[in-house]
């Protein structure tokens, strides 16, 4: 009996500090280089009736407006826990479709070369498996680090790049309004 209780307590302590979204566990805080970021909010991306991914927005402190988050110069993470298999091409197409809706033509022009670098990271992926995690980490000293299934795929310079990405989920025309609200912690 003592062994069973000990195992139950161990399992509970492993889950402490995590938020569960559709079976995906999102940690309540993460260390990004020298800065710790905390889970600001979570969201579930649905397309038609398919659950695509559980997302978590991590910031250096709680914020509940897009304007404050986009203006903040601190470290950030957008984490995506895949709930179904997708191709790199599908991920890239979704980002390419949503980004111009939330960024001006001038902003998109300024990102052109970096978007091409970003596209190369996803073009080489045949599939991203169910259960894999994609992280977009903004590190003020080096830009946006892209990690897929624990493997760093590259870094894109400039705070404007991460802002443009974040606008997909928390901008004026987010890909899913209820997801935006939950990422903002509302």
C-alpha positions as CSV (number, residue, x, y, z in Angstrom):
1,X,0.0,0.0,0.0
2,X,2.8,2.4,0.9
3,X,4.4,1.8,-2.5
4,X,1.1,2.6,-4.3
5,X,0.7,5.8,-2.3
6,X,4.3,6.8,-3.0
7,X,3.9,6.2,-6.7
8,X,0.7,8.3,-6.7
9,X,2.5,11.1,-5.0
10,X,5.4,10.9,-7.4
11,X,3.0,11.0,-10.4
12,X,1.2,14.0,-8.9
13,X,4.5,15.9,-8.3
14,X,5.6,15.2,-11.9
15,X,2.3,16.8,-13.1
16,X,2.5,19.7,-10.7
17,X,3.6,22.8,-12.5
18,X,2.0,21.7,-15.8
19,X,-1.2,22.6,-17.5
20,X,-3.0,19.9,-19.5
21,X,-4.6,20.8,-22.8
22,X,-6.1,17.9,-24.8
23,X,-3.5,15.5,-23.3
24,X,-0.5,17.8,-23.9
25,X,1.3,18.9,-20.8
26,X,2.5,22.5,-21.0
27,X,4.9,23.5,-18.2
28,X,4.0,26.5,-16.1
29,X,7.5,28.0,-16.5
30,X,10.4,27.5,-18.8
31,X,14.0,28.7,-18.7
32,X,15.1,30.4,-22.0
33,X,18.8,31.1,-21.8
34,X,19.1,33.4,-18.8
35,X,15.4,34.4,-18.5
36,X,12.6,32.4,-17.0
37,X,9.3,32.7,-18.8
38,X,5.9,31.8,-17.4
39,X,2.8,30.4,-19.1
40,X,0.6,33.3,-19.9
41,X,-2.2,31.3,-21.5
42,X,-3.0,28.2,-23.5
43,X,-5.1,27.6,-26.6
44,X,-6.4,24.8,-28.7
45,X,-6.2,25.2,-32.5
46,X,-9.0,23.5,-34.4
47,X,-9.4,23.4,-38.1
48,X,-12.9,22.3,-39.1
49,X,-13.5,19.5,-36.6
50,X,-9.8,18.5,-36.3
51,X,-7.8,19.3,-33.2
52,X,-4.4,20.4,-34.7
53,X,-2.3,21.6,-31.7
54,X,-2.3,22.7,-28.1
55,X,-0.4,26.0,-27.8
56,X,1.1,27.9,-24.9
57,X,2.3,31.5,-24.8
58,X,5.2,32.1,-22.4
59,X,6.3,35.6,-21.3
60,X,8.5,37.1,-18.6
61,X,5.4,38.3,-16.7
62,X,1.6,38.0,-17.1
63,X,0.1,40.3,-19.8
64,X,-3.4,40.2,-21.1
65,X,-3.3,42.5,-24.1
66,X,-1.8,41.9,-27.5
67,X,-0.3,45.4,-27.5
68,X,1.6,44.9,-24.3
69,X,2.9,41.5,-25.4
70,X,4.0,42.7,-28.9
71,X,5.7,45.8,-27.3
72,X,7.5,43.7,-24.7
73,X,11.3,43.3,-25.5
74,X,11.7,40.3,-23.1
75,X,12.1,36.6,-23.9
76,X,9.0,34.8,-25.2
77,X,7.9,31.3,-26.3
78,X,5.1,30.1,-28.5
79,X,4.9,26.3,-27.9
80,X,2.9,24.0,-30.1
81,X,2.1,20.4,-29.0
82,X,0.9,18.6,-32.1
83,X,-2.3,16.7,-31.7
84,X,-2.1,15.2,-35.2
85,X,0.5,14.6,-37.8
86,X,1.1,17.4,-40.2
87,X,3.6,18.1,-42.9
88,X,6.2,20.8,-42.8
89,X,4.6,22.2,-46.0
90,X,1.1,22.4,-44.2
91,X,2.7,24.3,-41.3
92,X,4.4,26.7,-43.6
93,X,1.3,27.3,-45.7
94,X,-0.8,28.0,-42.6
95,X,1.8,30.6,-41.4
96,X,2.2,32.1,-44.9
97,X,-1.6,32.5,-45.2
98,X,-2.0,34.1,-41.7
99,X,1.0,36.4,-41.5
100,X,0.0,38.9,-44.2
101,X,-3.5,39.3,-42.6
102,X,-1.8,40.7,-39.5
103,X,1.2,42.5,-40.9
104,X,1.3,45.4,-43.3
105,X,2.8,45.2,-46.8
106,X,5.8,47.2,-45.5
107,X,6.3,44.9,-42.5
108,X,6.1,41.8,-44.8
109,X,8.6,43.4,-47.2
110,X,11.1,44.0,-44.3
111,X,10.8,40.3,-43.4
112,X,11.2,38.9,-46.9
113,X,14.7,37.5,-46.6
114,X,14.1,36.2,-43.1
115,X,10.8,34.6,-44.1
116,X,12.8,32.7,-46.8
117,X,15.2,31.4,-44.1
118,X,12.2,30.4,-42.0
119,X,10.6,28.6,-45.0
120,X,13.8,26.5,-45.5
121,X,13.4,25.2,-41.9
122,X,10.0,23.8,-42.7
123,X,10.5,22.8,-46.3
124,X,12.9,20.0,-45.3
125,X,10.3,18.4,-43.0
126,X,8.2,15.7,-44.5
127,X,6.1,15.2,-41.3
128,X,5.8,16.6,-37.8
129,X,4.4,13.8,-35.8
130,X,1.6,13.7,-33.3
131,X,3.1,14.4,-29.9
132,X,6.0,16.5,-31.3
133,X,6.6,20.0,-30.0
134,X,7.5,23.0,-32.0
135,X,8.9,26.0,-30.1
136,X,9.4,29.5,-31.4
137,X,11.6,31.1,-28.7
138,X,12.4,34.8,-28.8
139,X,15.8,35.4,-27.2
140,X,16.6,39.1,-27.1
141,X,20.3,38.4,-27.6
142,X,19.9,36.2,-30.7
143,X,16.4,36.4,-32.2
144,X,13.8,33.7,-32.8
145,X,15.0,30.1,-32.2
146,X,13.0,27.5,-34.0
147,X,13.0,24.0,-32.4
148,X,11.1,21.0,-33.7
149,X,10.9,17.8,-31.8
150,X,13.8,18.9,-29.6
151,X,16.1,19.8,-32.5
152,X,17.1,23.4,-33.2
153,X,16.4,24.2,-36.8
154,X,17.9,27.7,-36.8
155,X,17.5,31.3,-35.6
156,X,16.0,34.3,-37.3
157,X,17.3,37.7,-36.2
158,X,15.2,40.7,-35.1
159,X,12.4,41.3,-32.6
160,X,10.1,42.3,-35.6
161,X,10.2,38.7,-36.8
162,X,8.8,37.3,-33.5
163,X,6.2,40.1,-33.4
164,X,5.1,39.2,-36.9
165,X,4.8,35.5,-35.9
166,X,2.9,36.3,-32.7
167,X,0.4,38.4,-34.6
168,X,-0.8,35.2,-36.2
169,X,-2.3,34.1,-32.9
170,X,-2.8,37.3,-31.0
171,X,-3.0,40.0,-33.7
172,X,-6.1,41.9,-34.9
173,X,-7.1,39.0,-37.3
174,X,-6.0,35.9,-35.4
175,X,-6.3,32.5,-36.9
176,X,-8.9,31.7,-34.2
177,X,-10.4,34.3,-31.9
178,X,-11.2,32.1,-28.9
179,X,-7.6,30.8,-29.1
180,X,-6.3,34.4,-29.0
181,X,-8.4,35.2,-25.9
182,X,-7.2,32.1,-24.1
183,X,-3.5,32.8,-24.9
184,X,-4.0,36.3,-23.5
185,X,-5.2,34.6,-20.3
186,X,-8.8,35.8,-20.6
